[in-house]
Amino acid sequence: MLVLCKRLLVLAIYALLLVLFSCSEREEKITKKPNIIYIMADDHTTQGFGIYGSRLANLNPTPTLDKIANEGIIFENCYVNNAICVPSRAAILSGQRAQTNGVLDLEGILPIAKQYLPQEMKKLGYQTAIVGKWHLHEEPASFDYYQVLPVQGKYFNPEFRIQGDKPWPNNVIKTEGHSSDMVTDISLDWLKNKRDPNKPFFLMHHFKAPHDDFEYAPRYEDYLADTFIPEPESLYDNKNNGSIATRGKNDSLTRIIGSSVSHRNLIRNQAHNIYWNDTTLHRKYGNARDIKPEQHVKFELTPDEKTYTSKVYQDYLKKYLRCVKGVDDNVKRLIDYLEKENLLEETIIVYTGDQGFMLGEHDYIDKRWMYDEAMRMPFFVRYPKTIASGTRTDAIINNTDFAPTMIELAGGKTPDYMQGKSFKSILETGKEPADWQKSTYYRYWMHLAHRHQNPAHFGVRTKDYKLIFFYGKYWVDTDNPDAEYNKKSWGNDYANHTPAAWEFYDLKKDPKEMNNAYNDPANKEIIAELKKELLKLRKDLNETDANYPHIQKVIDAHWND
Ligand code: CA
């Protein structure tokens, strides 16, 4: 009897332990924080995907990324607030706009104290790491671990600055191989060997590719080699895109504004970039840097020029897409590893580019413009536990919203000092709250910089409309000879102010922005509303020109044009 009682008691204790254990296991499942991998490629634009339905989608450039995106939520309306590397990265790390975080241009420095995103993630119990392109000048000291490329970094045999015994910036190590492979090798090594398995992790995995000069790994040499890459119509006919700010009166500035695919822009064009060492072409066209604006004659797209432009475009796009392929294949390596280690389902995968890119649309290369190809960012998130697969949303988000969202996904609250807003509820429901933002603000400061020759501008975009004001001035006061201005490092060949003008695009009717309809009387009312919204955003976001009276003067003079 006593033995039976003892046995029953032992069984009861076992049963109790089993119940307790399964409860705690369930509790752990509920309370366990997700890992987050934030993957960002450099200049990977929405046209360079399958999922965004561009003219290039049928080439199937991103099978891995498309699969991840389709298993989660895809954002149709994600926008950068300044389409260049450093300001975009500063906004992502700080959750703040340019005049608040202090990074207005490529030389802007985000202080270590303002590397808020990793700081907040650490407070929430995360182990943090950043690998790959950094470009924010100061040491990424707020991360538990870093191995980052110096400035732009190199495509082949890149050096990295690595956290360790040597002080920044002399903590350099050499690697051998292609940068996309190296960045992935380093992240995999961190996941395998340096990660603390008792903590959730937050890894920022940043590719250098497909930034120019588009040096792809040799194994992609044959990729698309025999394929004709679809061309945008606007490569050859820009119709009524632009204004006197971007084209000059009677197109008198088209040869010096906006770096081009064709020979149109004499200061910088892709033909010139690619065939820099082709002496025949140099003889024919001269060195663009030596040609004065008044010597320019109107660019004629003759049959010869058209053939040549097409050739350059094909070369440009093939190089770009080969770099994209290398990114896609390397993301697959990361995903395969997570799957093998049973980490995939407990890891939130975020993918984006630091801004868009012009792939020959309007005969433009590079980014910087507020036109959609440059301003729009790819953005999607996979996390089957809370995000339904096959979701798409047209809610407007921008890159200052990323940090608040990731902090809230990690169980925190958006800090008061951040200007972005968390869109966690949109991720989890696919629905846009009624009071969600209806517009986003954009500002490009680097007037005519880096031979890409984009006039400075700002504007507002809603789901349906876009209003841009080109003020055409340097952001430092050129009237004041003692001011530190026209940064020489920007390399302005033709440093000058350019005409001010407004542009308005009705995006539902004209998604490719081929008709600047600012002067159409039918749009008067909506333009007035957009100007109100623009004023409000500039004020609310601390983005006015109170500190730049020479620019404010231009705005005042042209506000009611
Ligand atoms: Ca970039």
Boltz pocket constraint, residues with backbone or C-beta under 6 A from the ligand:
constraints:
  - pocket:
      binder: B
      contacts: [[A, 41], [A, 42], [A, 43], [A, 84], [A, 85], [A, 211], [A, 354], [A, 355]]
      max_distance: 6.0
